[in-house]
């Protein structure tokens, strides 16, 4: 796109081209027009583009524990340095070669979708959403002009059977909604952390007798299999080197997953040279 075009105008062009992807979160009706900088449904509900070209598609305000700009800045720095590159590259390798409509579920600050857009050689329609307004604000600063909105994964503001690909990296899932918006034979990529994900940090924070010293996500994988029984699973494991700044960002990125403020303070005074990235990539088709 022309770099001189304002983001709100880029977003307007995207909506005009991809109007059929969206549905009104209030009444579930079709959106039938873009009126100025507003998306309007057949029953007259209007949703205005922000100056940065994003849409707020929630029925009502939602307070999120993740509305912390420092957390998202830390995550951005880690992802831009390659924390998730191993799994992102596996997803890109498995994507269809043709142009796709893709939805990044819980997209955060947008680095994953940006890296996908930068490596793809076709003109995809890429949408990222998150319930955190702070995350979506940061996503608009990415160098690639994907489309971002604030939305709820339990009530997706998208039409039935419109997406070729859904991507869910470490986010919760709403499988009934996922199956609804996926096209027939569309792909779902879900990334689940394995027991050794960031194990070095976990062991800094907890004693061996703590029930948080180890964990398993087998129940998450089993739940996935209930909705998509014919899935494939790829194990992805590598070591990610840490500078002092990246260690600080890692601790800042995960305050809700880890222990008390004292635990985190202790970790900040320790030195980690690297952490283990240990994922299961689940791949399924909607049949």
C-alpha atoms as a printed R data frame, in Angstrom:
    type eleno elety resid chain resno       x       y      z
1   ATOM     1    CA   UNK     A     1   0.000   0.000  0.000
2   ATOM     2    CA   UNK     A     2   1.006   3.604 -0.511
3   ATOM     3    CA   UNK     A     3   2.827   4.700  2.634
4   ATOM     4    CA   UNK     A     4   1.312   8.182  2.321
5   ATOM     5    CA   UNK     A     5  -2.218   6.896  2.822
6   ATOM     6    CA   UNK     A     6  -3.449   7.405  6.373
7   ATOM     7    CA   UNK     A     7  -4.076   4.272  8.388
8   ATOM     8    CA   UNK     A     8  -7.755   5.078  8.724
9   ATOM     9    CA   UNK     A     9  -8.026   5.270  4.928
10  ATOM    10    CA   UNK     A    10  -6.125   2.006  4.519
11  ATOM    11    CA   UNK     A    11  -8.545   0.399  6.962
12  ATOM    12    CA   UNK     A    12 -11.529   1.835  5.095
13  ATOM    13    CA   UNK     A    13 -10.230   0.337  1.848
14  ATOM    14    CA   UNK     A    14  -9.781  -3.027  3.578
15  ATOM    15    CA   UNK     A    15 -13.361  -2.967  4.883
16  ATOM    16    CA   UNK     A    16 -14.785  -2.026  1.502
17  ATOM    17    CA   UNK     A    17 -12.929  -4.934 -0.084
18  ATOM    18    CA   UNK     A    18 -13.675  -7.458  2.684
19  ATOM    19    CA   UNK     A    19 -17.099  -6.397  3.959
20  ATOM    20    CA   UNK     A    20 -18.470  -9.941  3.699
21  ATOM    21    CA   UNK     A    21 -16.076 -11.183  6.400
22  ATOM    22    CA   UNK     A    22 -17.740  -9.244  9.220
23  ATOM    23    CA   UNK     A    23 -21.063  -9.434 11.045
24  ATOM    24    CA   UNK     A    24 -22.646  -7.078 13.549
25  ATOM    25    CA   UNK     A    25 -21.796  -8.114 17.136
26  ATOM    26    CA   UNK     A    26 -25.022  -6.524 18.411
27  ATOM    27    CA   UNK     A    27 -27.649  -8.127 16.172
28  ATOM    28    CA   UNK     A    28 -25.613 -10.665 14.144
29  ATOM    29    CA   UNK     A    29 -26.791  -9.066 10.910
30  ATOM    30    CA   UNK     A    30 -24.704  -8.503  7.813
31  ATOM    31    CA   UNK     A    31 -22.732  -5.329  7.437
32  ATOM    32    CA   UNK     A    32 -23.976  -3.846  4.174
33  ATOM    33    CA   UNK     A    33 -21.916  -0.679  3.744
34  ATOM    34    CA   UNK     A    34 -18.991   1.449  4.767
35  ATOM    35    CA   UNK     A    35 -20.380   4.919  5.379
36  ATOM    36    CA   UNK     A    36 -17.530   7.395  5.665
37  ATOM    37    CA   UNK     A    37 -15.339   5.820  8.328
38  ATOM    38    CA   UNK     A    38 -18.117   3.699  9.834
39  ATOM    39    CA   UNK     A    39 -19.131   0.101  9.303
40  ATOM    40    CA   UNK     A    40 -22.939  -0.111  9.178
41  ATOM    41    CA   UNK     A    41 -25.131  -3.211  9.443
42  ATOM    42    CA   UNK     A    42 -28.501  -3.752  7.782
43  ATOM    43    CA   UNK     A    43 -30.250  -2.788 11.037
44  ATOM    44    CA   UNK     A    44 -28.345   0.463 11.335
45  ATOM    45    CA   UNK     A    45 -25.767  -0.316 14.029
46  ATOM    46    CA   UNK     A    46 -22.581   1.674 13.395
47  ATOM    47    CA   UNK     A    47 -18.981   0.966 14.345
48  ATOM    48    CA   UNK     A    48 -16.478   3.750 13.787
49  ATOM    49    CA   UNK     A    49 -12.893   3.289 12.725
50  ATOM    50    CA   UNK     A    50 -10.363   4.781 15.105
51  ATOM    51    CA   UNK     A    51  -7.766   7.211 13.783
52  ATOM    52    CA   UNK     A    52  -5.335   4.293 13.685
53  ATOM    53    CA   UNK     A    53  -7.738   2.258 11.555
54  ATOM    54    CA   UNK     A    54  -9.032  -0.216 14.138
55  ATOM    55    CA   UNK     A    55 -12.563  -1.282 15.044
56  ATOM    56    CA   UNK     A    56 -14.002  -1.845 18.504
57  ATOM    57    CA   UNK     A    57 -16.387  -4.775 18.000
58  ATOM    58    CA   UNK     A    58 -17.487  -5.582 21.538
59  ATOM    59    CA   UNK     A    59 -21.073  -5.188 22.737
60  ATOM    60    CA   UNK     A    60 -19.878  -3.510 25.906
61  ATOM    61    CA   UNK     A    61 -16.617  -2.523 27.561
62  ATOM    62    CA   UNK     A    62 -14.590  -5.387 28.982
63  ATOM    63    CA   UNK     A    63 -11.945  -4.970 31.667
64  ATOM    64    CA   UNK     A    64  -8.904  -7.027 30.785
65  ATOM    65    CA   UNK     A    65  -5.982  -7.869 33.065
66  ATOM    66    CA   UNK     A    66  -3.886  -7.738 29.901
67  ATOM    67    CA   UNK     A    67  -4.501  -4.029 29.214
68  ATOM    68    CA   UNK     A    68  -0.946  -3.200 30.214
69  ATOM    69    CA   UNK     A    69   1.156  -1.466 27.567
70  ATOM    70    CA   UNK     A    70   4.433  -2.422 29.322
71  ATOM    71    CA   UNK     A    71   3.503  -6.112 29.106
72  ATOM    72    CA   UNK     A    72   2.784  -5.830 25.377
73  ATOM    73    CA   UNK     A    73   5.932  -3.803 24.686
74  ATOM    74    CA   UNK     A    74   7.958  -6.520 26.406
75  ATOM    75    CA   UNK     A    75   6.222  -9.222 24.376
76  ATOM    76    CA   UNK     A    76   6.861  -7.279 21.173
77  ATOM    77    CA   UNK     A    77  10.571  -7.016 21.897
78  ATOM    78    CA   UNK     A    78  10.861 -10.747 22.572
79  ATOM    79    CA   UNK     A    79   8.872 -11.748 19.496
80  ATOM    80    CA   UNK     A    80  10.769  -9.364 17.247
81  ATOM    81    CA   UNK     A    81  13.985 -10.948 18.516
82  ATOM    82    CA   UNK     A    82  12.620 -14.357 17.509
83  ATOM    83    CA   UNK     A    83  11.087 -15.983 20.593
84  ATOM    84    CA   UNK     A    84   8.261 -17.540 18.543
85  ATOM    85    CA   UNK     A    85  10.033 -17.752 15.164
86  ATOM    86    CA   UNK     A    86  10.314 -21.531 15.258
87  ATOM    87    CA   UNK     A    87   6.561 -22.011 15.444
88  ATOM    88    CA   UNK     A    88   5.724 -19.054 13.156
89  ATOM    89    CA   UNK     A    89   7.931 -20.543 10.440
90  ATOM    90    CA   UNK     A    90   6.230 -23.939 10.803
91  ATOM    91    CA   UNK     A    91   2.825 -22.326 10.383
92  ATOM    92    CA   UNK     A    92   3.946 -20.338  7.338
93  ATOM    93    CA   UNK     A    93   5.336 -23.511  5.740
94  ATOM    94    CA   UNK     A    94   1.949 -25.232  6.190
95  ATOM    95    CA   UNK     A    95  -0.216 -22.380  4.851
96  ATOM    96    CA   UNK     A    96  -1.888 -22.746  1.455
97  ATOM    97    CA   UNK     A    97   0.024 -21.182 -1.451
98  ATOM    98    CA   UNK     A    98  -3.044 -19.271 -2.673
99  ATOM    99    CA   UNK     A    99  -4.364 -16.004 -1.221
100 ATOM   100    CA   UNK     A   100  -6.244 -16.631  2.015
101 ATOM   101    CA   UNK     A   101  -8.546 -14.980  4.518
102 ATOM   102    CA   UNK     A   102  -6.831 -15.552  7.866
103 ATOM   103    CA   UNK     A   103  -7.725 -14.663 11.447
104 ATOM   104    CA   UNK     A   104  -5.149 -14.378 14.238
105 ATOM   105    CA   UNK     A   105  -6.983 -15.148 17.477
106 ATOM   106    CA   UNK     A   106  -5.641 -13.199 20.449
107 ATOM   107    CA   UNK     A   107  -3.157 -11.490 18.148
108 ATOM   108    CA   UNK     A   108  -1.628  -9.357 20.903
109 ATOM   109    CA   UNK     A   109   0.635  -6.602 19.620
110 ATOM   110    CA   UNK     A   110   0.670  -7.972 16.081
111 ATOM   111    CA   UNK     A   111   4.186  -9.331 15.564
112 ATOM   112    CA   UNK     A   112   3.068 -12.846 14.597
113 ATOM   113    CA   UNK     A   113   0.683 -11.612 11.893
114 ATOM   114    CA   UNK     A   114   3.293  -9.129 10.676
115 ATOM   115    CA   UNK     A   115   5.908 -11.847 10.237
116 ATOM   116    CA   UNK     A   116   3.402 -13.961  8.338
117 ATOM   117    CA   UNK     A   117   2.495 -11.059  6.039
118 ATOM   118    CA   UNK     A   118   6.161 -10.237  5.397
119 ATOM   119    CA   UNK     A   119   6.972 -13.778  4.295
120 ATOM   120    CA   UNK     A   120   3.882 -14.445  2.193
121 ATOM   121    CA   UNK     A   121   4.059 -13.631 -1.529
122 ATOM   122    CA   UNK     A   122   0.308 -13.375 -2.126
123 ATOM   123    CA   UNK     A   123  -2.271 -10.738 -1.224
124 ATOM   124    CA   UNK     A   124  -3.960 -12.274  1.799
125 ATOM   125    CA   UNK     A   125  -6.713 -10.685  3.882
126 ATOM   126    CA   UNK     A   126  -5.131 -10.879  7.355
127 ATOM   127    CA   UNK     A   127  -7.130  -9.863 10.430
128 ATOM   128    CA   UNK     A   128  -5.896  -9.869 14.004
129 ATOM   129    CA   UNK     A   129  -8.074  -9.355 17.051
130 ATOM   130    CA   UNK     A   130  -7.580  -9.217 20.781
131 ATOM   131    CA   UNK     A   131  -9.714  -8.288 23.769
132 ATOM   132    CA   UNK     A   132  -6.958  -5.924 24.942
133 ATOM   133    CA   UNK     A   133  -7.224  -2.389 23.590
134 ATOM   134    CA   UNK     A   134  -3.600  -1.743 24.549
135 ATOM   135    CA   UNK     A   135  -2.436  -4.678 22.442
136 ATOM   136    CA   UNK     A   136  -4.419  -3.509 19.415
137 ATOM   137    CA   UNK     A   137  -3.056   0.036 19.767
138 ATOM   138    CA   UNK     A   138   0.452  -1.383 19.530
139 ATOM   139    CA   UNK     A   139  -0.487  -3.633 16.610
140 ATOM   140    CA   UNK     A   140  -1.258  -0.559 14.498
141 ATOM   141    CA   UNK     A   141   2.411   0.456 14.805
142 ATOM   142    CA   UNK     A   142   3.566  -2.621 12.912
143 ATOM   143    CA   UNK     A   143   5.213  -1.970  9.510
144 ATOM   144    CA   UNK     A   144   2.707  -4.184  7.660
145 ATOM   145    CA   UNK     A   145  -0.861  -2.921  7.301
146 ATOM   146    CA   UNK     A   146  -2.909  -5.883  8.450
147 ATOM   147    CA   UNK     A   147  -6.372  -5.148  9.864
148 ATOM   148    CA   UNK     A   148  -6.867  -5.158 13.646
149 ATOM   149    CA   UNK     A   149  -9.911  -5.001 15.890
150 ATOM   150    CA   UNK     A   150 -10.958  -5.433 19.504
151 ATOM   151    CA   UNK     A   151 -13.258  -8.455 19.756
152 ATOM   152    CA   UNK     A   152 -14.281 -11.406 21.904
153 ATOM   153    CA   UNK     A   153 -13.291 -14.914 20.792
154 ATOM   154    CA   UNK     A   154 -16.449 -16.329 22.422
155 ATOM   155    CA   UNK     A   155 -18.651 -14.222 20.105
156 ATOM   156    CA   UNK     A   156 -16.667 -13.640 16.943
157 ATOM   157    CA   UNK     A   157 -17.934 -10.672 14.880
158 ATOM   158    CA   UNK     A   158 -17.356 -12.542 11.626
159 ATOM   159    CA   UNK     A   159 -19.634 -14.250  9.138
160 ATOM   160    CA   UNK     A   160 -20.032 -18.006  8.819
161 ATOM   161    CA   UNK     A   161 -17.546 -19.962  6.688
162 ATOM   162    CA   UNK     A   162 -15.409 -17.027  5.571
163 ATOM   163    CA   UNK     A   163 -11.893 -17.911  6.743
164 ATOM   164    CA   UNK     A   164  -9.390 -20.265  5.154
165 ATOM   165    CA   UNK     A   165  -7.116 -20.180  8.204
166 ATOM   166    CA   UNK     A   166  -7.386 -19.541 11.945
167 ATOM   167    CA   UNK     A   167  -4.234 -19.117 14.037
168 ATOM   168    CA   UNK     A   168  -4.363 -19.519 17.825
169 ATOM   169    CA   UNK     A   169  -1.005 -19.129 19.570
170 ATOM   170    CA   UNK     A   170  -1.232 -19.592 23.354
171 ATOM   171    CA   UNK     A   171  -4.752 -18.148 23.439
172 ATOM   172    CA   UNK     A   172  -7.960 -19.676 24.802
173 ATOM   173    CA   UNK     A   173 -10.278 -21.339 22.311
174 ATOM   174    CA   UNK     A   174 -13.959 -21.265 21.457
175 ATOM   175    CA   UNK     A   175 -14.220 -24.239 19.149
176 ATOM   176    CA   UNK     A   176 -17.895 -23.845 18.255
177 ATOM   177    CA   UNK     A   177 -17.107 -20.321 17.052
178 ATOM   178    CA   UNK     A   178 -13.939 -21.442 15.294
179 ATOM   179    CA   UNK     A   179 -15.814 -24.106 13.339
180 ATOM   180    CA   UNK     A   180 -18.529 -21.594 12.484
181 ATOM   181    CA   UNK     A   181 -16.245 -19.016 10.863
182 ATOM   182    CA   UNK     A   182 -13.919 -21.514  9.161
183 ATOM   183    CA   UNK     A   183 -14.630 -22.505  5.586
184 ATOM   184    CA   UNK     A   184 -15.179 -26.155  4.843
185 ATOM   185    CA   UNK     A   185 -11.711 -27.732  4.829
186 ATOM   186    CA   UNK     A   186 -10.239 -24.537  6.284
187 ATOM   187    CA   UNK     A   187  -7.252 -24.932  8.610
188 ATOM   188    CA   UNK     A   188  -6.924 -24.299 12.339
189 ATOM   189    CA   UNK     A   189  -3.413 -23.914 13.747
190 ATOM   190    CA   UNK     A   190  -3.315 -24.037 17.545
191 ATOM   191    CA   UNK     A   191  -0.099 -23.693 19.537
192 ATOM   192    CA   UNK     A   192   0.019 -25.220 23.021
193 ATOM   193    CA   UNK     A   193   2.976 -24.887 25.429
194 ATOM   194    CA   UNK     A   194   4.551 -28.156 26.515
195 ATOM   195    CA   UNK     A   195   5.971 -28.977 29.937
196 ATOM   196    CA   UNK     A   196   9.408 -27.480 29.228
197 ATOM   197    CA   UNK     A   197   8.195 -24.139 27.869
198 ATOM   198    CA   UNK     A   198  10.264 -21.488 29.715
199 ATOM   199    CA   UNK     A   199  11.145 -24.189 32.234
200 ATOM   200    CA   UNK     A   200  14.249 -22.293 33.349
201 ATOM   201    CA   UNK     A   201  12.145 -19.346 34.489
202 ATOM   202    CA   UNK     A   202   9.584 -21.617 36.121
203 ATOM   203    CA   UNK     A   203  12.321 -23.309 38.146
204 ATOM   204    CA   UNK     A   204  13.635 -19.933 39.263
205 ATOM   205    CA   UNK     A   205  10.226 -19.103 40.673
206 ATOM   206    CA   UNK     A   206   9.103 -22.344 42.282
207 ATOM   207    CA   UNK     A   207  10.520 -25.036 44.552
208 ATOM   208    CA   UNK     A   208  10.343 -28.660 43.475
209 ATOM   209    CA   UNK     A   209   7.518 -29.358 45.922
210 ATOM   210    CA   UNK     A   210   5.325 -26.663 44.333
211 ATOM   211    CA   UNK     A   211   2.508 -27.833 42.069
212 ATOM   212    CA   UNK     A   212   3.644 -25.102 39.660
213 ATOM   213    CA   UNK     A   213   7.147 -26.522 39.283
214 ATOM   214    CA   UNK     A   214   5.881 -28.731 36.438
215 ATOM   215    CA   UNK     A   215   2.675 -28.788 34.428
216 ATOM   216    CA   UNK     A   216   0.945 -30.512 31.532
217 ATOM   217    CA   UNK     A   217  -1.411 -29.258 28.846
218 ATOM   218    CA   UNK     A   218  -2.615 -32.690 27.795
219 ATOM   219    CA   UNK     A   219  -6.171 -31.725 28.745
220 ATOM   220    CA   UNK     A   220  -5.998 -28.843 26.232
221 ATOM   221    CA   UNK     A   221  -4.843 -31.210 23.501
222 ATOM   222    CA   UNK     A   222  -7.582 -33.707 24.400
223 ATOM   223    CA   UNK     A   223 -10.191 -30.951 24.195
224 ATOM   224    CA   UNK     A   224  -8.901 -29.943 20.760
225 ATOM   225    CA   UNK     A   225  -9.256 -33.560 19.646
226 ATOM   226    CA   UNK     A   226 -12.911 -33.645 20.698
227 ATOM   227    CA   UNK     A   227 -13.730 -31.016 18.053
228 ATOM   228    CA   UNK     A   228 -11.068 -31.918 15.479
229 ATOM   229    CA   UNK     A   229 -10.386 -35.642 15.911
230 ATOM   230    CA   UNK     A   230  -8.231 -35.995 12.794
231 ATOM   231    CA   UNK     A   231  -5.593 -33.456 13.751
232 ATOM   232    CA   UNK     A   232  -1.844 -33.594 13.236
233 ATOM   233    CA   UNK     A   233   0.631 -32.665 15.939
234 ATOM   234    CA   UNK     A   234   4.109 -31.252 15.454
235 ATOM   235    CA   UNK     A   235   6.528 -30.937 18.353
236 ATOM   236    CA   UNK     A   236   8.651 -27.796 18.210
237 ATOM   237    CA   UNK     A   237  11.528 -27.335 20.631
238 ATOM   238    CA   UNK     A   238  14.507 -25.001 20.593
239 ATOM   239    CA   UNK     A   239  16.664 -22.819 22.834
240 ATOM   240    CA   UNK     A   240  16.239 -19.054 22.791
241 ATOM   241    CA   UNK     A   241  19.224 -16.959 23.969
242 ATOM   242    CA   UNK     A   242  18.574 -14.142 26.412
243 ATOM   243    CA   UNK     A   243  20.307 -10.840 26.917
244 ATOM   244    CA   UNK     A   244  19.782  -9.016 30.203
245 ATOM   245    CA   UNK     A   245  17.114  -6.872 28.547
246 ATOM   246    CA   UNK     A   246  15.324  -9.858 27.044
247 ATOM   247    CA   UNK     A   247  15.284 -11.592 30.430
248 ATOM   248    CA   UNK     A   248  13.681  -8.498 31.945
249 ATOM   249    CA   UNK     A   249  11.143  -8.455 29.101
250 ATOM   250    CA   UNK     A   250  10.397 -12.145 29.586
251 ATOM   251    CA   UNK     A   251   9.586 -11.620 33.262
252 ATOM   252    CA   UNK     A   252   7.509  -8.558 32.448
253 ATOM   253    CA   UNK     A   253   5.637 -10.419 29.703
254 ATOM   254    CA   UNK     A   254   4.360 -13.147 32.011
255 ATOM   255    CA   UNK     A   255   3.232 -11.557 35.307
256 ATOM   256    CA   UNK     A   256  -0.196 -13.191 35.232
257 ATOM   257    CA   UNK     A   257   1.162 -16.672 34.616
258 ATOM   258    CA   UNK     A   258   3.771 -16.660 37.329
259 ATOM   259    CA   UNK     A   259   3.899 -16.229 41.075
260 ATOM   260    CA   UNK     A   260   3.865 -13.391 43.570
261 ATOM   261    CA   UNK     A   261   5.652 -10.058 43.296
262 ATOM   262    CA   UNK     A   262   8.353 -11.512 45.563
263 ATOM   263    CA   UNK     A   263   8.851 -14.455 43.185
264 ATOM   264    CA   UNK     A   264   9.246 -12.098 40.250
265 ATOM   265    CA   UNK     A   265  11.662  -9.874 42.146
266 ATOM   266    CA   UNK     A   266  13.831 -12.889 42.955
267 ATOM   267    CA   UNK     A   267  13.850 -13.884 39.291
268 ATOM   268    CA   UNK     A   268  14.888 -10.382 38.262
269 ATOM   269    CA   UNK     A   269  18.040 -10.708 40.367
270 ATOM   270    CA   UNK     A   270  19.002 -14.017 38.755
271 ATOM   271    CA   UNK     A   271  20.694 -14.456 35.386
272 ATOM   272    CA   UNK     A   272  19.384 -16.680 32.623
273 ATOM   273    CA   UNK     A   273  21.462 -17.056 29.483
274 ATOM   274    CA   UNK     A   274  18.722 -18.887 27.580
275 ATOM   275    CA   UNK     A   275  15.261 -20.419 27.895
276 ATOM   276    CA   UNK     A   276  13.622 -23.444 26.323
277 ATOM   277    CA   UNK     A   277  10.802 -22.930 23.838
278 ATOM   278    CA   UNK     A   278   8.709 -26.113 23.807
279 ATOM   279    CA   UNK     A   279   5.447 -26.179 21.825
280 ATOM   280    CA   UNK     A   280   2.939 -28.536 20.305
281 ATOM   281    CA   UNK     A   281   1.525 -27.239 17.020
282 ATOM   282    CA   UNK     A   282  -1.900 -28.773 16.406
283 ATOM   283    CA   UNK     A   283  -3.140 -28.646 12.801
284 ATOM   284    CA   UNK     A   284  -6.667 -29.590 11.803
285 ATOM   285    CA   UNK     A   285  -9.099 -29.096  8.937
286 ATOM   286    CA   UNK     A   286 -12.744 -28.162  9.352
287 ATOM   287    CA   UNK     A   287 -14.664 -31.112  7.906
